């Protein structure tokens, strides 16, 4: 099952645009907070607005973000939004070209570094912050015996579950909801 709001990237130039830690983070900020002005993005990332503008132009050149001029209060204010909610790629799409494969490998490595950094940052938070979340935060792993098709089916089921939670109507019960990052990998491995 393909999700129309997730772009399947087959162009190594798009992956090259993603292969920068700040650009990867900007994509996350836009995913979590929605369309944002350059100043808001600069504040959320601790970067200079000029630096944010440069990286947004790179992302726009790869058609990963686009301007949202209808949100601007005046001509000087520039707002940006994601083109799609997510991107995905398969290493095998880049196997025919060694240079493209190197770009795909770098994008995958950066993605994994980002995931691990977020998990490490959580574990480095202070005790009161962790206590506020109680038993909610988790990690899990399993060793399974699967065929390639079964692994693809499991991945599809997990993506459907996460999409259901991501796309749900957020209850208006007065409780504060914070961004939560969840990631899982299903890869062939040897224990």
C-alpha positions, 0 to 999 in steps of 0.5 A: 500500500502506498501513501500518497503523502509520502514521496518515494525518492528515486533521484539522488539529487533529492537525497543529496539535499536531504543529506545535511543535518540542518536540512534533515532537522528543518524537515522534522520541524516542519513536520511537527509544527506545520508551515512556519516562517523563517524566523520561527524555524531559526528560533526552533533550531538555534540557527541564523535566519540567513542560514535557514533561508539558504537551506530552505532554498536547497530543500525547495530546489529538491521539491521537498519544501515550498513557500506558503505565501498565503501565510505571510503578513507582508512581502518580507515574511517568508513561510515554508511548508513540506510538499509531502508529509514524508519521504522514503527511498530504497537503496536498490533504486540506486544500485545501478550508479555507484555515485548515486548509491554513495549519496543514498548510503550517506542519506541513510546514515544521516537518517540513522544518526538523527534517530539515534541522536533523538533517542540519546537526547531523551535519555540525557534529559533531567529526572523531572522531565523523564518523571513527567512522562512516567512509563510512556517512553519505551524501546523494544526489540525482537528477533523474528524469523521472516521472509523478505515478503513477511518483513515487507508486510510487517513494515506495512502494518507498522506504517499503517498503525503509525499513520492511524495515530499521526492522522487521528483527530487530536482530542480536545480534552485540555491535556497538553500533547508534546511531539513524540518521536518513534522509530523502528528498524526491521533489518536482516541481522546476525545476533 
